[in-house]
């Protein structure tokens, strides 16, 4: 049986705070350690031939966290974007960011936009960072945009179908890569947490006990091996 690399992998990078607390450190120490894992996972995914990788970096619900913790998270995000820009360019990675970006501080938006522009011509791994992202917000926004287009006579209500709906989602630029093949969550939690609800409708799910700071390139390869043992029927029956 041929070994298949999933086209689109989505990861909830969960467990940074708990990883730190179990070791007697402040939660922010876990975020620092967790941010250091992103580089290796992105590079491994690229070299394995994964076409799209979406990382859940900051959810809409994360805005309720203490301000000090939020500041650390965004500082780490800026450092990653500034520090890894050249290597991402060399790896032919293209970057996109999805979510309510208008809620981000202007300095964060600026460094993100600069790197997005720098990598815009790359044709390798399509890396998406979900920041200030919530799938329910994405879906309600899509419905509102469709309603507005109906009011303006651009489309009719009866035109709505799955293909058209996907054009209103934040992941529209990924086109045929938008559907998630493999959905990974670290830290032992068994829920989607409002992440890519539409896109992951037929994904294979893998929930790992490891916290994100302990997630390695080897774990990514093992996850893909597990994916290859799954029987994806999409609701049908194989002969």
N, C-alpha and C positions, 0 to 999 in steps of 0.2 A: 504494500500500500504506500503510495507516495506521501512524503511529508509535506504538509501544507503550512505555510506561514500565514497567519491571519492578516488580512489587509489593514484592519483598523483595530487597534487595542486602546481601550480606555481604562484609566487607573484612578481609583480614589486613594490618594496617598494619606492614609489615616494612621493615627496612633503616635504622632510625634510627642504630644504632651504626656501621654501615659508612659511612653518609653522613658522619658526623662524622670518622671515622678517615681517610677519603680527603682530608679537608680539614685534617688535622693537629690536630683537636680531640679531647678526651676523648669517650668514647661517650655520656656523660650529656648532652653538648651536643646531640647528635642527638635525644635524647628530648625535650629542651626544645623544639627546633625542630619535631619531629614533633607534639607536643601542641598546638602553635599551629595546626596544619592541621585539627584536628578540627572546630572551630567552623564554618569555612567550608564544609566538606563536609556537615556535618549540615544547615546552613541551605540549601545548594543542593539537597540531596536532598528536603528538605521542600518547597521552592518548585517543584521539578520534578513533585511529585505522587507520589513514592515513598511507599509505605505503611509499609514496615518497613526499618530499617537496623540491621544488627548488626555491631559493631566488635570485633575480637579485640584486647583491650587487654592481657591478661596470661594466659598459659597455665599449666597445671599444671607444665609443664617449666621455665617461667621461674623457679620457686622455686629452681632450682639456680644461678642467677646470683649474682654477688657481692652481699653484703648492702648495700653502699653503693649499688650500682646499683638494687637493689630499692627502697631507701628513696627514691631520687630518683623512681622511677616512681610510687610511691604518693603522694608529695608532689605531683607534677604532677597526678595524678588528683584529689586533694582540691582543688587550686587550680581545676581545670577545673569541678568540680561546684559549688564555692562561687561562682566568678566568673560562670558562664554560666547559673545557675539562673533568673534573671529573664528572660533572653532566650529560653531554652527554653520558659518558661511563656508568654511573649508569642507565640512561634511555634506554640503549641498542640501541642508535642512531649510525648509520654509516655515516661517512662524506666523501663526494667527492667534488672536485673543478673542474670546467670546464672553459675553456677560454684560452687565450694566456698567460699562466702562465710564460713563459720565459720573459715577459715584466715586471714582478714584481721584486722588489728588493730582494736580496738573503735572507735578514732577514725575510721578509714576507713569502717567499717560505719555509723557514726552519720551522717556527712555524706551518704553514699549513701542511707540510709533516709529522711533528712529530705527530700531532693530527690525521691525516688520518691513519697513521700506528697504533696508539693506539686504534682507533675505528674500525680497519679493520675486526675484528672478530665479530662485533655486527650484529644482525639479525633483529633489529626493524626498526624504521623509517629510510628511506634512505634520508639523508639530503644532498642536493647539493647546493653549493654556486657558482653562476655564477660570475666570477671575470675576468675583462678584456675580457668579452665575447661579441660576436656579432654573431648572427645567420647566416648572410651572409658570415662571415669569416668561420664559422663552415662548411657551405655547400660547399664553394669553396675549403676549405682544404680537405673535403671528396672526392670531385671530383678529386683533384690532387693525393690523395693517391690511389684512384681506378685506375687512369691512370698509375701511377707508377707500381702498381701490374699487370696491363695489359702488360706493357713493359717487366716486369720480367717473364711473362708467368704464373703467379699465378692464374689469372682469364682471361676471355675473355670479350670483350665489350658486347656481347650478353647475358652474365650472369647477367648483371645489372637488378635488380628489387628492389622493396621497402625494402624487408627484407635484401638484401645485402647492400643497401645504408645505412640502420640504423646501420650496423656494423662499418661504417666509421665515424659515428658522435661521438661527445664528450660524448653523453649520452648512448653509446653502453653498458656500464657495467650495466645499469639499466634494460636491456633486455625488458621483457614484461611490465615493469613499466614505460618505457620511454614516451609513449603517455600521454599527459596532459589531465586530465578530467576537472579540474576547474582552470581557469586562472583569477587571481584577480589583478587589478591595483588600487592603491589608488591615491588620489589627484585630481580627476576629469578630468584627461586626457583620451581620447578615442583612443588610438593607442597601437600597440604592441611594438614599439620601438626596433625592431630587436632582439626580445627575443623569442627563441624556435619556430621559424616559422614553421619548419617541425613537431616538436613534438606536437604543439598545433593546428594541422590542423582540428581536430574535438573536440576541447575543448569547454566547455561552458564558456563564458566570463562574468565577472562581474566588472563593473567600478564604483568605489565608490568615492564620493565627499570628504570623509575624507582624510586628509594627514596621511602619515605613522605613525608619532609620536602619533597620536590619535587612531590608529587601535588596538583593544583589542581582547582578547580571545573570548569575546562575539560576536564581529564582525565576527570572523572566523566561529563560530557556525551558525550565521545568514546566512553567505555566503553559507554554506553547506545546510542549509534549502532551500535557493533559488535554489541551484543546484538540489535539489530533486524535485522541481516543473517544471524543464525543461523536455522536451520530446526529448530524444536523438535518432534520427532515422538514423544517418550516411548516409543520402542521400536516404534512402529507405522509404517505406510506411508501417505503421503498419496496420494489418487487423482490 
